[in-house]
Amino acid sequence: MPSWLIVILCAIGAVALFVVGMSLTIMVKGHFIESEISTNRNMQRLGIKCAVQESREDSGQVDCAEIGCSGNCSACDIEEAEKEKIHKE
């Protein structure tokens, strides 16, 4: 059997194992893995913050909580929130 065929079969097997593993995780837990800080209670309990929020607090800029950031890094865009705030006024 040619070596390129072995490599392709190994790659297909690895992807299949990954898909089966993720499917089993969803079936056993009954939901997707909560990887966002805003939805994961354990991360919130440990005081883990969004990287954007943490860097803003370290530099002394506006706190994300003041603009309604719930810990979700994709929703923690201070510049965009300030623009929306100006347009509403």
DSSP file (Angstrom, degrees, kcal/mol; ACC not computed):
  #  RESIDUE AA STRUCTURE BP1 BP2  ACC     N-H-->O    O-->H-N    N-H-->O    O-->H-N    TCO  KAPPA ALPHA  PHI   PSI    X-CA   Y-CA   Z-CA
    1    1 A M              0   0    0      0, 0.0     5,-0.0     0, 0.0     0, 0.0   0.000 360.0 360.0 360.0 134.4    0.0    0.0    0.0
    2    2 A P     >  -     0   0    0      0, 0.0     4,-1.4     0, 0.0     3,-0.4  -0.273 360.0-123.6 -66.2 152.5    1.5    3.4   -0.9
    3    3 A S  H  > S+     0   0    0      1,-0.2     4,-2.1     2,-0.2     5,-0.2   0.833 108.7  58.6 -67.7 -32.8    2.6    5.7    1.9
    4    4 A W  H  > S+     0   0    0      1,-0.2     4,-2.0     2,-0.2    -1,-0.2   0.845 104.4  52.0 -67.0 -31.1    0.4    8.6    0.9
    5    5 A L  H  > S+     0   0    0     -3,-0.4     4,-2.5     2,-0.2    -1,-0.2   0.881 107.7  51.6 -70.3 -38.1   -2.7    6.4    1.2
    6    6 A I  H  X S+     0   0    0     -4,-1.4     4,-2.3     2,-0.2    -2,-0.2   0.910 110.0  49.7 -63.2 -42.2   -1.6    5.4    4.7
    7    7 A V  H  X S+     0   0    0     -4,-2.1     4,-2.2     2,-0.2    -2,-0.2   0.918 111.7  47.8 -63.7 -43.8   -1.3    9.1    5.7
    8    8 A I  H  X S+     0   0    0     -4,-2.0     4,-2.5     2,-0.2    -2,-0.2   0.913 112.2  49.1 -64.8 -42.7   -4.7    9.9    4.3
    9    9 A L  H  X S+     0   0    0     -4,-2.5     4,-2.3     1,-0.2    -1,-0.2   0.890 110.8  50.5 -64.6 -38.4   -6.4    7.0    6.1
   10   10 A C  H  X S+     0   0    0     -4,-2.3     4,-2.3     2,-0.2    -1,-0.2   0.899 111.1  49.1 -64.6 -40.2   -4.7    8.0    9.4
   11   11 A A  H  X S+     0   0    0     -4,-2.2     4,-2.3     2,-0.2    -2,-0.2   0.917 111.7  48.1 -65.2 -43.3   -5.9   11.6    8.9
   12   12 A I  H  X S+     0   0    0     -4,-2.5     4,-2.3     1,-0.2    -2,-0.2   0.902 112.1  50.5 -63.7 -40.7   -9.5   10.4    8.2
   13   13 A G  H  X S+     0   0    0     -4,-2.3     4,-2.3     2,-0.2    -2,-0.2   0.897 109.6  50.1 -63.5 -40.7   -9.3    8.1   11.3
   14   14 A A  H  X S+     0   0    0     -4,-2.3     4,-2.1     2,-0.2    -2,-0.2   0.914 111.9  47.4 -65.3 -42.7   -8.1   10.9   13.5
   15   15 A V  H  X S+     0   0    0     -4,-2.3     4,-2.5     2,-0.2    -1,-0.2   0.900 111.0  52.2 -64.8 -40.2  -10.9   13.2   12.4
   16   16 A A  H  X S+     0   0    0     -4,-2.3     4,-2.5     1,-0.2    -2,-0.2   0.914 108.9  49.9 -62.7 -42.6  -13.4   10.4   12.9
   17   17 A L  H  X S+     0   0    0     -4,-2.3     4,-2.6     1,-0.2    -1,-0.2   0.905 110.7  50.3 -61.8 -41.2  -12.2    9.9   16.4
   18   18 A F  H  X S+     0   0    0     -4,-2.1     4,-2.5     2,-0.2     5,-0.2   0.929 111.1  47.8 -62.7 -45.5  -12.5   13.6   17.2
   19   19 A V  H  X S+     0   0    0     -4,-2.5     4,-2.3     1,-0.2    -2,-0.2   0.914 113.2  47.8 -63.1 -43.3  -16.0   13.7   15.8
   20   20 A V  H  X S+     0   0    0     -4,-2.5     4,-2.5     2,-0.2    -1,-0.2   0.912 111.7  51.1 -64.0 -42.1  -17.1   10.7   17.8
   21   21 A G  H  X S+     0   0    0     -4,-2.6     4,-1.9     1,-0.2    -2,-0.2   0.917 112.1  45.5 -62.1 -44.6  -15.4   12.1   21.0
   22   22 A M  H  X S+     0   0    0     -4,-2.5     4,-2.1     2,-0.2    -1,-0.2   0.882 112.2  52.1 -67.3 -37.6  -17.2   15.4   20.6
   23   23 A S  H  X S+     0   0    0     -4,-2.3     4,-2.5    -5,-0.2    -2,-0.2   0.914 109.1  49.7 -64.3 -42.2  -20.5   13.7   19.9
   24   24 A L  H  X S+     0   0    0     -4,-2.5     4,-2.8     2,-0.2     5,-0.3   0.892 108.6  53.4 -64.2 -38.5  -20.2   11.6   23.0
   25   25 A T  H  X S+     0   0    0     -4,-1.9     4,-2.4     1,-0.2     6,-0.3   0.926 111.7  45.2 -61.1 -44.0  -19.4   14.6   25.1
   26   26 A I  H  X S+     0   0    0     -4,-2.1     4,-2.1     1,-0.2    -2,-0.2   0.902 115.2  47.4 -67.1 -40.8  -22.6   16.3   23.9
   27   27 A M  H  < S+     0   0    0     -4,-2.5    -2,-0.2     2,-0.2    -1,-0.2   0.905 115.8  43.5 -68.6 -40.7  -24.7   13.2   24.3
   28   28 A V  H  < S+     0   0    0     -4,-2.8    -2,-0.2    -5,-0.2    -3,-0.2   0.939 123.5  35.0 -71.4 -46.8  -23.4   12.5   27.9
   29   29 A K  H  < S-     0   0    0     -4,-2.4    -2,-0.2    -5,-0.3    -3,-0.2   0.784  98.3-135.1 -79.6 -26.9  -23.6   16.1   29.2
   30   30 A G  S  < S+     0   0    0     -4,-2.1     2,-0.3    -5,-0.3    -3,-0.1   0.488  76.3  53.6  85.7   3.2  -26.7   17.0   27.2
   31   31 A H  S    S-     0   0    0     -6,-0.3    -2,-0.2    -5,-0.2    -1,-0.2  -0.974  92.1 -83.4-157.6 166.8  -25.2   20.4   26.1
   32   32 A F        -     0   0    0     -2,-0.3     2,-0.2     1,-0.1   -10,-0.0  -0.317  60.0 -85.2 -70.5 160.1  -22.2   21.9   24.4
   33   33 A I        -     0   0    0      1,-0.1     2,-1.2     2,-0.0     3,-0.1  -0.487  39.6-128.7 -66.7 131.8  -19.1   22.6   26.4
   34   34 A E        +     0   0    0     -2,-0.2    -1,-0.1     1,-0.2    -3,-0.0  -0.703  45.6 154.7 -86.1  95.4  -19.4   26.0   28.0
   35   35 A S        +     0   0    0     -2,-1.2     2,-0.3     4,-0.0    -1,-0.2   0.560  41.5  94.2-100.6  -9.9  -16.2   27.7   27.0
   36   36 A E  S >> S-     0   0    0     -3,-0.1     4,-1.4     1,-0.1     3,-0.9  -0.643  72.1-137.3 -85.0 140.2  -17.3   31.3   27.2
   37   37 A I  T 34 S+     0   0    0     34,-0.4    35,-0.2    -2,-0.3     7,-0.2   0.847 102.5  60.1 -63.0 -34.5  -16.6   33.2   30.5
   38   38 A S  T 34 S+     0   0    0     33,-0.3    -1,-0.2     1,-0.2    34,-0.1   0.738 115.3  32.5 -69.3 -21.4  -20.1   34.7   30.4
   39   39 A T  T <4 S+     0   0    0     -3,-0.9     2,-0.8    32,-0.1    -1,-0.2   0.558  97.0  89.8-111.0 -10.7  -21.8   31.3   30.5
   40   40 A N     X  -     0   0    0     -4,-1.4     4,-1.8     1,-0.2     5,-0.2  -0.791  53.8-166.9 -95.1 110.7  -19.4   29.2   32.5
   41   41 A R  H  > S+     0   0    0     -2,-0.8     4,-2.7     1,-0.2     5,-0.2   0.852  86.3  56.4 -64.4 -36.2  -20.3   29.4   36.3
   42   42 A N  H  > S+     0   0    0      2,-0.2     4,-1.8     1,-0.2    -1,-0.2   0.905 107.5  47.8 -65.5 -40.3  -17.0   27.8   37.4
   43   43 A M  H  4>S+     0   0    0      2,-0.2     5,-2.4     1,-0.2     4,-0.4   0.902 113.4  48.2 -65.5 -40.0  -14.9   30.4   35.6
   44   44 A Q  H ><5S+     0   0    0     -4,-1.8     3,-1.1     1,-0.2    -2,-0.2   0.902 109.6  52.8 -65.7 -40.8  -17.1   33.2   37.1
   45   45 A R  H 3<5S+     0   0    0     -4,-2.7    -1,-0.2     1,-0.3    -2,-0.2   0.866 108.0  51.0 -62.6 -36.6  -16.8   31.7   40.5
   46   46 A L  T 3<5S-     0   0    0     -4,-1.8    -1,-0.3    -5,-0.2    -2,-0.2   0.517 117.0-114.6 -80.1  -4.5  -13.0   31.6   40.2
   47   47 A G  T < 5 +     0   0    0     -3,-1.1     2,-0.3    -4,-0.4    -3,-0.2   0.691  56.7 161.9  81.1  19.3  -12.9   35.2   39.2
   48   48 A I      < -     0   0    0     -5,-2.4     2,-0.3    -6,-0.2    -1,-0.3  -0.574  19.4-163.9 -74.5 132.7  -11.7   34.6   35.7
   49   49 A K        -     0   0    0     -2,-0.3     2,-0.0     1,-0.1    23,-0.0  -0.755  28.0 -86.8-116.5 162.4  -12.3   37.6   33.5
   50   50 A C     >  -     0   0    0     -2,-0.3     4,-2.7     1,-0.1     5,-0.2  -0.377  38.2-123.5 -60.5 142.9  -12.3   38.3   29.8
   51   51 A A  H  > S+     0   0    0      1,-0.2     4,-2.3     2,-0.2     5,-0.2   0.869 112.4  50.3 -61.4 -37.7   -8.9   39.2   28.5
   52   52 A V  H  > S+     0   0    0      2,-0.2     4,-2.2     1,-0.2    -1,-0.2   0.927 111.8  47.5 -66.0 -44.4  -10.1   42.5   27.1
   53   53 A Q  H  > S+     0   0    0      1,-0.2     4,-2.2     2,-0.2    -2,-0.2   0.911 112.4  49.6 -63.1 -42.9  -11.8   43.4   30.4
   54   54 A E  H  X S+     0   0    0     -4,-2.7     4,-2.2     1,-0.2    -1,-0.2   0.906 111.6  47.3 -65.1 -42.6   -8.7   42.5   32.3
   55   55 A S  H  X S+     0   0    0     -4,-2.3     4,-1.8     2,-0.2     6,-0.2   0.869 111.4  51.8 -68.9 -35.1   -6.4   44.5   30.1
   56   56 A R  H  X>S+     0   0    0     -4,-2.2     5,-2.0     2,-0.2     4,-0.6   0.913 111.3  47.2 -65.6 -41.5   -8.7   47.5   30.3
   57   57 A E  H ><5S+     0   0    0     -4,-2.2     3,-0.6     1,-0.2    -2,-0.2   0.888 111.1  51.9 -66.9 -38.4   -8.8   47.4   34.1
   58   58 A D  H 3<5S+     0   0    0     -4,-2.2    -1,-0.2     1,-0.2    -2,-0.2   0.855 111.0  46.8 -66.3 -35.2   -5.0   47.1   34.3
   59   59 A S  H 3<5S-     0   0    0     -4,-1.8    -1,-0.2    -5,-0.1    -2,-0.2   0.522 114.9-115.6 -86.4  -4.6   -4.5   50.1   32.1
   60   60 A G  T <<5 +     0   0    0     -3,-0.6    -3,-0.2    -4,-0.6     3,-0.1   0.624  69.1 135.9  83.2  13.4   -7.0   52.2   34.0
   61   61 A Q      < -     0   0    0     -5,-2.0    -1,-0.2    -6,-0.2     3,-0.1  -0.131  67.1 -47.2 -81.3-174.1   -9.4   52.6   31.2
   62   62 A V        -     0   0    0      1,-0.1     2,-0.3     2,-0.1    -1,-0.2  -0.244  62.5-115.2 -57.1 136.5  -13.2   52.2   31.4
   63   63 A D    >>  -     0   0    0      1,-0.1     3,-1.2    -3,-0.1     4,-0.6  -0.566  15.5-134.3 -73.8 135.2  -14.4   49.1   33.2
   64   64 A C  G >4>S+     0   0    0     -2,-0.3     5,-2.4     1,-0.3     3,-1.0   0.822 103.0  64.7 -60.8 -31.2  -16.2   46.7   31.0
   65   65 A A  G >45S+     0   0    0      1,-0.3     3,-0.8     3,-0.2    -1,-0.3   0.808  93.6  61.9 -64.1 -28.0  -18.9   46.2   33.6
   66   66 A E  G <45S+     0   0    0     -3,-1.2    -1,-0.3     1,-0.2    -2,-0.2   0.785 107.0  43.5 -68.7 -26.6  -19.9   49.9   33.2
   67   67 A I  G <<5S-     0   0    0     -3,-1.0    -1,-0.2    -4,-0.6    -2,-0.2   0.370 126.8 -95.6-101.2   5.0  -20.8   49.4   29.6
   68   68 A G  T < 5 +     0   0    0     -3,-0.8     2,-0.3    -4,-0.4    -3,-0.2   0.682  63.8 161.5  95.4  18.9  -22.7   46.1   30.1
   69   69 A C      < -     0   0    0     -5,-2.4    -1,-0.3     1,-0.1     7,-0.1  -0.592  22.8-165.0 -73.9 129.8  -20.0   43.6   29.4
   70   70 A S        -     0   0    0     -2,-0.3    -1,-0.1     2,-0.2     3,-0.1   0.256  58.9 -82.6-100.2  12.2  -21.0   40.2   30.9
   71   71 A G  S    S+     0   0    0      1,-0.3     2,-0.7   -32,-0.0   -34,-0.4   0.396  91.2 129.9 102.6  -2.0  -17.6   38.6   30.6
   72   72 A N    >>  -     0   0    0    -35,-0.2     3,-1.5     1,-0.2     4,-0.6  -0.790  50.0-151.8 -89.2 113.7  -17.9   37.6   27.0
   73   73 A C  G >4 S+     0   0    0     -2,-0.7     3,-0.9     1,-0.3    -1,-0.2   0.836  94.4  55.5 -57.5 -35.7  -14.8   38.8   25.1
   74   74 A S  G 34 S+     0   0    0      1,-0.2    -1,-0.3    -3,-0.1     3,-0.1   0.762 111.6  44.5 -70.0 -22.4  -16.6   39.1   21.8
   75   75 A A  G <4 S+     0   0    0     -3,-1.5     2,-1.0     1,-0.2    -1,-0.2   0.442  91.9  87.9 -96.9  -1.0  -19.2   41.4   23.5
   76   76 A C    <<  +     0   0    0     -3,-0.9     2,-0.8    -4,-0.6    -1,-0.2  -0.431  47.5 137.0 -99.0  59.3  -16.6   43.5   25.4
   77   77 A D     >  -     0   0    0     -2,-1.0     4,-2.0     1,-0.2     5,-0.2  -0.856  28.4-176.9-107.4  97.2  -15.8   46.1   22.7
   78   78 A I  H  > S+     0   0    0     -2,-0.8     4,-2.5     1,-0.2     5,-0.2   0.884  79.2  54.5 -65.1 -41.5  -15.7   49.4   24.6
   79   79 A E  H  > S+     0   0    0      1,-0.2     4,-2.0     2,-0.2    -1,-0.2   0.921 110.6  46.2 -60.5 -43.9  -15.1   51.5   21.5
   80   80 A E  H  > S+     0   0    0      1,-0.2     4,-2.1     2,-0.2    -1,-0.2   0.892 112.2  50.9 -65.9 -39.4  -18.2   50.1   19.7
   81   81 A A  H  X S+     0   0    0     -4,-2.0     4,-2.0     1,-0.2    -1,-0.2   0.871 109.3  50.8 -66.7 -36.4  -20.3   50.5   22.9
   82   82 A E  H  X S+     0   0    0     -4,-2.5     4,-2.1     2,-0.2    -1,-0.2   0.888 109.0  51.4 -68.3 -37.6  -19.2   54.2   23.3
   83   83 A K  H  X S+     0   0    0     -4,-2.0     4,-2.2     2,-0.2    -2,-0.2   0.917 111.1  47.8 -62.9 -43.5  -20.1   54.9   19.6
   84   84 A E  H  X S+     0   0    0     -4,-2.1     4,-1.7     1,-0.2    -1,-0.2   0.876 109.9  53.1 -64.8 -37.1  -23.6   53.4   20.2
   85   85 A K  H  X S+     0   0    0     -4,-2.0     4,-1.1     1,-0.2    -1,-0.2   0.892 109.6  48.2 -65.1 -40.2  -24.0   55.4   23.4
   86   86 A I  H  < S+     0   0    0     -4,-2.1     3,-0.3     1,-0.2    -2,-0.2   0.904 110.5  51.1 -66.8 -41.9  -23.2   58.6   21.5
   87   87 A H  H  < S+     0   0    0     -4,-2.2    -1,-0.2     1,-0.2    -2,-0.2   0.821 106.8  54.5 -66.8 -30.8  -25.6   57.8   18.7
   88   88 A K  H  <        0   0    0     -4,-1.7    -1,-0.2     1,-0.2    -2,-0.2   0.800 360.0 360.0 -72.2 -28.2  -28.4   57.2   21.2
   89   89 A E     <        0   0    0     -4,-1.1    -1,-0.2    -3,-0.3    -2,-0.2   0.460 360.0 360.0 -82.7 360.0  -28.0   60.6   22.8
